[in-house]
């Protein structure tokens, strides 16, 4: 049995191996939370079909965005920055770290604001009090994310258990509608499945890529695979199946309230007075604490990729915290910017996965790797000719072009690496032929 103590010291070497269950607990918080439960669910399948479809979708997401980068990080015992240096070159990898930091700042600010808004439902707070609470929440979650990886896992274990308990309690409350939700009519179709996969990839894809950095803390490839299965795929299945049953049961019990968007929070608090609303919403907000802690750790890992002095890194991290608090307080709508950054990270994941299949980590580094950069360029430019020739548009493909861009970058990079290998094999060796 694994023991998690607050006083466990952080290893001096950030690449020192740890038990694979520790990263699994941390990554599970990305999906065992109220925010993920509120996303669109696959309402076109039910019963065992829901379980099978969700399992297949989660395995697809882990295979596309996690396995390749994580196995590369484990093979070279390096961070995602080191893996990106192999695929794109040292200078583009530097820019990639800046892009990851930009995405994490916006993403963490958005979820910090969501936590505060959910937690204050049912209470009467002024705008100034709300801004103060947002800053306190950001500072608290960033502070509690860094004592050690084991302490982070201990806090993640608490939020995971709380999320599971809330799901079970909500299912018990709506138990009379569960049979109807389980036996509901299924109308699985390609359009519905594609739209759900697009929505799921938009949320999970960039996070799985960042979670692949735990690969360097794994002793073997098996441990890296276990993190993907137990810390990413399994929580997705549990959350999607549980929240879908809750929503289906709520619709069966409250058919006259179809105009109200149902989710776990709505079913949990239905019929309660305002006196009981705030405590339940505060518990739901607690389940999202793991999102901010993961964002803090990923941001620190991204900044540590730069070859800078420790005071400079600490200053950059402090400025990032200030930026997150400022953006969260002003509640700007930067969802479009987050979508664009997530799409760019999906293209990066496609290149890293293709390079993992070709074993690129065994090759010496260069300042620029033109195959990897060309794959990114083709992926970013491909939507325009596709839209002109085939009539495809971001609205028809959803989550804007994330999965198609991933596929284009993966195929282009894999083709380029294959041609490169073939040309090296065909080229005569100078010692043998001179």
N, C-alpha and C positions, 0 to 999 in steps of 0.2 A: 504493500500500500504506500502510495506516495505521500510524503509529509511536506506541507507547505508552511513555512514560518516567515513572519515579517522580518525577523532578524537574520535571515540567510544572506550572506554577503554576495554582492555581484562579482562574478569572476573578473579577474584583471584582463583576461583576453576575451574580447567580445565575440570571438568565434569559437570559444570553448564549448564542447558538446554538452547538451542538457538532455534530460529525459523528454522524449517526444510528447508525453502527455501534458507537459507544461505549456508549450506553444499551442497545443490543441485546445486547452482551456481558454487561452487568450483569443484565438481566432473564432471560437464558437460564439463569443459575445457579439460578433458581427451580424449574426442571424437570429440569435435568441434574444430578441428585444422588440419592444412595441413599435418602433419605427419600421422594421422589416415586416411585421405583421400587417401594417397599414398599407403596404404596397399592393397593387393588383394581384389577385390570386387566380389560379386556374379554375374558374367556375364551370368549365365545359366538360370536366370529368368528375367522377365521384367513386366512392367505394375503393375497391382494390385497384381500379384504373387510376385513381388519383395517386395512390402510393407508387405504382409502377411508373407513371409519367413523371412524378416529382423526383423519384430516384434517378431516372434516366437523365432528366434535365440537370440535376445537381452533378452527376458524374460527368456530363458534357462540359459544364462550366469549369469544373476542377481540371479536367483534361486540357481544355483550351488555354486556361489562364494561369494555372498553378504548377502542374507537374513538370513542364519543361523548364521554366526558370528555377524552380526549387531544386531539381536534380542537377542542374548546372551549378548552382550555388553550393550544393553539397559536394560535387565532384572537385571543385577547385577550392573549397573551404573559404569562399569569399562572399562579399556582400553583393547585392543587386548592382551596385556601381561597378564592381569588378566584372560581373557577367555582361553588363552593358558595354564595358570597354572592349571585350572580346568581339561583340557583335557589331558595334558602331564605330569604335575607335575611342581614344582617350578624350579628345576634345568634344565630340558629340555627347559622350557619356556625361561630361561635365554639365552640358546644357540639359540633358535628361534629368539630372538630379534637381536642377532648378525648376523644371516643369513638374516633377513629382512634388516638390515643396509647395509650389503654387497651387496644385490640385488639393493637397492636404490642408492647406490653410483655408481655402474656400469651403471644402467639404466639412472640416471640423467646425468652422464657424456656423455653417448651416445647421448641423446637428446640435450644436450647443444652444442655438436659439430654439430649436424644436424641443429640447429637453426642458427649457425654462417655460415655454408656452404650454406644454403638456402639464408640467408640474403645478402651474399656477391656476389651472382650470378649477373653478369653484371657489376661488379666493378673490378678494378685492384688493388689488395692488395698483399703485400709481405707476406711470411710465418711468419715473425716476427710480422707484424701488425695483422695477423689472430690470432696468439696466444694471443696477448694483448687484442684483442676484445673478445676472448673467456673468458678470466679471468674476464674482466669487466662485461660481460653479466651474468656470474655465480654469481658474488658478488651482482650485482644489483637485480637479481631475488630473491636471498636468502634474501636480505635486505627487499625487498618489500613484502615478504611473512609473516612477523611476527609482524607488528604493532598491529593487532587484527584480529580476525576471520572475523569481519564485513568489515574491510578494504580489506582483502584478497578477500572477496566475491565481493566487489566493483570493484576491478581490474579484477576478473574473469568475472563479468558481461560485462565489456568493451570488453574483448577478445572474449567472446561468441557472442556478437552483431557484432563484426568485422568479425568473421568467418561466421556467417549467411549472412551478407551483401556481403561478397566475393562469397559465394555459389550462392546467388541470382544474383549477377552481372555476374558471369560466365555462369549461365543458360540463362540470357538475351542475352549474347553475342553469345551463341550457340543455340539460340531459334529455328532456322530453322531445326536443327537436332533432336530436342526433340521428335516430333511425330514419327520419325523412331526409336529412342531409346525406346520409350514407347511401340511401337507395334512390337518390335523385337521378333524373334522366341525364345520361351522358351524350354529348354531341361533339365528340372530338373531331376537329377539322384542322387542316393545315394552316389556315389563316389564324385561328385562335392559338394554336401551338406556337406559331412564329411570333406573334405579338407578345405572348408570355415570355418566350425565350429572349426576345429583344429587351423587355423590361427587366428581366432577371440579370441579363448580361450587363446592362447599364449600371445596376447597383453592385453586382458581385464581381464583375470582371476586373476593374482597377484594384479593388480590395484584395482579391486573390493574388494579383501580381505583386502587390506590396507584401502580402503575407508570405510569398515565396522566399523572402529574405531569411526566414527561419530555417531554410535549408542548410545554411552553413553551421547551424547549431546542432545538426543531426550527425550521429555517428555513422549511420549507414543509409543507403538509398531507401531501404525498407522503412526506416523511421520517417523520412521525408514523405513517403507515400502515405504512411499512417496519419500524419498530420492532415494531409489533404482529405483523407476519407473520414476520419473521426472528428476533425476540427472544422471542416468546411462542408463536406457533402452531407454527413449525418445531421448536423444542426439545420441545414436547409430543409431536409425532408421532414424533420420533426416540426419545424415552425410552419412550413407551408401546409402540411396535413392538418396540424392542430388548428391553425387559424382558419383554414377553409371549412373545417367541420363547425367551428364556432360561428362563422358567418352564415353557413347553410342552416344551422340550427336556429340562429336568430331570425333568419328570413321565414323559416317554417313557423316559428312561434309568434312572430309579429308581422304578419303579411300586410297589415294595413299601414305599416310604417316603411314601405318600400321606397318612399321619397327620401328617407334619411339614410346617408351612407353608413352601412354597418361595418364594424370592425370589432376587434377584441375589446377595446375600451367601451364601445357603445353597448355591447352585450353585457359586459361586466357591471356597468353602472346603470343599466336600464331600470327605471322605476325608483331609483334611489333619490332621496332628498339632497338638497345642496349640502347639508351637514355631512353626508357620507361621500360626496363626490370628490372633494379635494384629497382625502387620504388615499383613495383608490387611484386617482390620477397621479399622485406623487409616487406611488409604488410602480406604476407603469413608466414614469420618467426615470426611476432608478434602474430599470432594465436597460436603458440606453447609455448608462455611464461607460460601459465597456467600449462603445464607439469612440468616445473622446480619448480614452486611455490608449486605445490602439492607434488612433491618429497621432497622439503625442509620441509614442514609441517609433512609429514609422517616420515621423518628421525628424526626430533625433537621429535615426539611422540614415536618413537622406542627407542631413547636414554633415554627419560624420564622414560621408563619402568624399568630401572635399579635403584636400591636403592642406589644411589650415591649422594655425595654432589654436590651442584650447581656448584662450580668451576670446578669439574671434568667433569660434564656433558657439560659445556660450552667448555672445552678443547677438549672433544671428538667431539663435533659438529664442532668446528673450524678445527680440523684435517680432518673431513669428507669433509668440503668445499675445503680444500687444495688438498685432494685426488681427488675430482671431477674435479677441475680445471686442475690438472696435467694429469689425464687420458684423459680429453677432448682435451688438447693441443697436446698430443702425438698421438692421433687418432689410438689407438690400436684397433684391431679387437677382441673384447671379446663377440661377439654375442653368441658363443657356451656356454660360462660361464653364460650368462644371461638366455639362454634357460634352462640350468640345474637348476639354481636357481628358475626360474619360475615354472619348473616342481615340485620341492620340495615344493614350496608354494602352488601349486595345491593340493598336497597330504595333506598338513596341512589343507587346506580349506575343503577337504573331511571329515577329522576327526572332525573339528569344526562344520560342518553342521550336521553330524550324532549325535554329542553330543547335539546340539540344539534341535533336534527332541526328544531326550530321557530326556531332562531337567536336564543335568548334573550340571548346575550352582548351584543347590540347595544342592550339596554334598560337604563335607569338603575337603580341599586340602591335597595332599600328595607330598612328594618329587619326587616320580616317579609314573606315572600312566601307568601300563604295558599294558593295553588294547589300549590306544592311541598310545603308542610307538610301540606296536606290529603291529598295523594297518599301521603305517608308514613303518616299516620294511618289511612287506608283500608287500606293494605297490612298494617299491624300488627293491625288489628281484623278483617280478613277471615277468618282461620282459624277463628274461633269460629262464625260462621254457616255456613261451608262444612262444618265438621265436624258441625254439628247437622243441616243440610239434606241433605247428600250423603254423610255418613258418612266423609269423608276425615279422616285423622289424620296427625300427623307421622311415625308409623312407616310408613305406607303411601306417603308422598311422599318420605321420606328427607331427610337433611341439613337440619335441620328447616325445611321449607317454603321453602327458599331460592329455588328457581326460581319457584314459584308467587307468592311475595311480590314477586319482581322483576317478574314479568309484571303483577301488579296495580298496583304503583306506576308502572310505565311507562305502562300503558293509562290509568290515572286522570289522570296528569300530562299526557299527550298530549291527552286529551279536554278537560281544563281549559284548556290553552293554545289549543286550536283554538277553543273557545267564546269565550275572551278576544279572540282575533284577530277573530272574526266580529262581536262586539259593538262593537269599535273601528271596524271598517269601516262598520257600520250606523249608528253614532252620527254625527249631522250636525256639520260643522265650524262652530265659533262665528263665524269670520270670514265664511264664505259665507252663513250663515243668520241673522245678527243685523244 
